[in-house]
Amino acid sequence: MMTDFELSVYEAVKRIPEGYVATYGEIARYLGNRGLARAVGNALHKNPYEGIVPCHRVVKGDGSLAPAFVFGGIFRQKELLEFEGVEVINFKTDLEVFGYKF
């Protein structure tokens, strides 16, 4: 069973437009507590909605991709982001260019 927090994370992630990324911390801030960035990551790691909740659009605070991306690992996350037009160099993206703020 999902918690209200997990559901709110999934709803927030669905707001990130194609071609952009948001950080775990940005999502936590949007949800009211920037200190919950790790909890956002835990929720996304349990994401049961592949293809519906675009968790590939969530990256670390420095723009690095998630090594443990739940739907196929870091190479799959890179592939999905590049397909959407997000430039990824050395498994990192430029948050100044591709970062999304809620």
C-alpha positions as CSV (number, residue, x, y, z in Angstrom):
1,M,0.0,0.0,0.0
2,M,1.3,3.5,-0.9
3,T,1.5,6.3,1.5
4,D,0.1,9.8,0.9
5,F,3.6,11.1,0.7
6,E,4.5,8.6,-2.1
7,L,1.4,9.5,-4.0
8,S,2.3,13.2,-3.7
9,V,5.8,12.5,-5.0
10,Y,4.4,10.7,-8.0
11,E,1.9,13.5,-8.8
12,A,4.8,16.1,-8.5
13,V,7.0,14.1,-10.8
14,K,4.2,13.9,-13.4
15,R,4.4,17.7,-13.6
16,I,8.0,17.7,-14.8
17,P,7.7,18.5,-18.6
18,E,9.4,16.4,-21.2
19,G,12.9,17.7,-21.9
20,Y,13.5,18.8,-18.3
21,V,14.7,17.3,-15.1
22,A,14.1,18.1,-11.4
23,T,16.2,17.2,-8.4
24,Y,15.1,15.1,-5.5
25,G,15.6,18.2,-3.3
26,E,13.5,20.4,-5.7
27,I,10.6,17.9,-5.4
28,A,10.9,17.7,-1.6
29,R,10.9,21.6,-1.5
30,Y,7.8,21.6,-3.7
31,L,6.2,19.2,-1.3
32,G,7.0,21.4,1.6
33,N,10.2,20.1,3.2
34,R,13.5,20.2,1.3
35,G,14.9,17.8,4.0
36,L,12.9,15.0,2.5
37,A,15.0,14.6,-0.6
38,R,16.1,11.1,0.4
39,A,12.5,10.1,1.1
40,V,11.6,11.3,-2.5
41,G,14.3,9.0,-3.8
42,N,13.0,6.1,-1.8
43,A,9.4,6.7,-3.1
44,L,10.7,6.8,-6.7
45,H,12.6,3.6,-6.2
46,K,9.3,1.9,-5.4
47,N,7.5,3.6,-8.3
48,P,4.9,1.1,-9.6
49,Y,3.9,3.3,-12.5
50,E,6.5,2.8,-15.2
51,G,5.6,4.9,-18.2
52,I,3.1,7.0,-16.2
53,V,5.3,8.6,-13.5
54,P,8.4,9.8,-15.5
55,C,10.9,9.2,-12.7
56,H,13.7,9.2,-15.2
57,R,13.4,13.0,-15.1
58,V,14.6,13.1,-11.5
59,V,18.3,13.6,-10.9
60,K,20.7,14.3,-8.0
61,G,21.3,17.8,-6.8
62,D,24.4,18.2,-9.0
63,G,22.6,17.0,-12.1
64,S,24.0,13.4,-11.9
65,L,21.8,10.6,-12.9
66,A,20.6,7.9,-10.5
67,P,22.9,4.8,-10.5
68,A,20.0,2.7,-9.2
69,F,17.3,4.0,-11.6
70,V,14.5,1.6,-10.9
71,F,13.5,0.9,-14.6
72,G,16.8,-0.3,-16.0
73,G,19.7,1.5,-14.3
74,I,21.7,4.5,-15.2
75,F,22.1,3.6,-18.9
76,R,18.4,3.4,-19.4
77,Q,17.8,6.7,-17.6
78,K,20.4,8.3,-19.9
79,E,18.7,6.9,-22.9
80,L,15.3,8.1,-21.9
81,L,16.5,11.6,-21.1
82,E,18.4,11.9,-24.3
83,F,15.4,10.7,-26.3
84,E,13.5,13.7,-24.8
85,G,16.3,16.1,-25.7
86,V,18.1,16.4,-22.4
87,E,21.9,16.5,-23.0
88,V,23.7,14.0,-20.7
89,I,27.5,14.1,-20.5
90,N,29.3,11.7,-18.3
91,F,26.0,10.7,-16.7
92,K,25.3,14.3,-15.7
93,T,23.0,17.0,-17.0
94,D,23.2,20.8,-16.8
95,L,20.6,22.0,-14.3
96,E,21.0,25.6,-15.5
97,V,19.8,24.5,-19.0
98,F,17.5,21.5,-18.3
99,G,16.5,22.0,-14.6
100,Y,12.8,22.5,-13.8
101,K,11.5,24.6,-10.9
102,F,8.0,24.1,-9.7
